[in-house]
Amino acid sequence: MNAQCRGTRMIERMTVEVFGNREKAARWLATWNAVLEGAPSALAATRDGRRQVYEELIRIYHGDFA
């Protein structure tokens, strides 16, 4: 398994944890996000994109929506 695949799986697991179930997580990953300026699932294709998505999930988890 390559690093990109591991990173993408980590993002998927974290998204489920943040949103509580796979359905909500999948919807968030597929929906255009103004903060990220794109859909999180598309951004997760690159290392920098995965970092941005990860950081946004941390902010959401901690309630920082600003």
C-alpha positions in Angstrom: 0.0 0.0 0.0 1.5 3.3 -1.0 1.6 6.5 1.1 -1.2 8.2 -0.9 -3.5 5.3 -0.3 -2.7 5.2 3.4 -3.2 9.0 3.7 -6.6 8.7 1.9 -7.7 5.9 4.2 -6.7 8.0 7.2 -8.7 10.9 6.0 -11.8 8.6 5.4 -11.5 7.2 8.9 -11.1 10.6 10.5 -14.1 12.0 8.6 -16.3 9.1 9.9 -15.1 9.9 13.4 -15.8 13.6 13.1 -19.2 13.2 11.4 -20.4 10.1 13.3 -21.2 7.8 10.4 -20.1 6.8 6.9 -23.1 8.4 5.1 -22.4 11.9 6.6 -18.7 11.5 6.0 -19.1 10.5 2.4 -21.4 13.5 1.8 -18.9 15.9 3.4 -16.0 14.4 1.3 -18.0 14.8 -1.9 -19.4 18.3 -1.3 -17.6 21.5 -2.4 -16.1 23.2 0.6 -15.6 27.0 0.6 -12.7 26.9 3.1 -10.9 24.3 1.1 -12.0 25.8 -2.3 -12.9 22.3 -3.6 -14.4 19.0 -2.6 -12.3 17.3 0.1 -12.3 14.0 -1.8 -10.7 15.7 -4.8 -8.1 17.4 -2.6 -7.2 14.2 -0.9 -5.5 13.1 -4.1 -2.3 15.0 -3.2 -0.2 15.2 -0.1 -0.8 19.0 0.3 -4.5 18.4 -0.3 -4.7 15.7 2.4 -3.0 18.0 4.8 -5.5 20.7 4.1 -8.4 18.3 4.5 -6.9 16.9 7.8 -6.5 20.4 9.2 -10.1 21.3 8.3 -11.3 18.1 10.0 -9.4 19.0 13.1 -11.0 22.5 13.1 -14.5 21.0 12.7 -13.8 18.4 15.4 -12.9 21.2 17.8 -15.8 23.4 16.8 -13.7 26.1 15.1 -15.7 27.0 12.1 -14.2 30.5 11.6 
